[in-house]
Amino acid sequence: MLIPHQFLTAPNPNCYVCAAEPAIHLRIDTKCMRTKEFREEVDVIIDIKGVVVISPEDGETECNEERFMNEMDIGDGIILKCHNFFQNYELNIIIVHTDAEVQAREKL
């Protein structure tokens, strides 16, 4: 069924999926999170370096799985470019480092 574009709802600019340049902020402790805990069926590349951190290809980034995010130079302000090839969708993840130890002390 073809629908003329004038009847379609315009993309929501506040939606990270509909946005012209989709991006989210992810608050994590980069010293405690390992890349395997971050892994999904996407490629994750450090945008400014072009370094592949996570890949769905068997064995391509297996050596990174036990490394902490900060060991991969992933820290506060780093932009990770994620690409899901099955859906032809790309998303930027902006890392916001949060020190879990400091937060735990502040709660006491």
Disulfide bonds with the S-S distance in Angstrom:
none
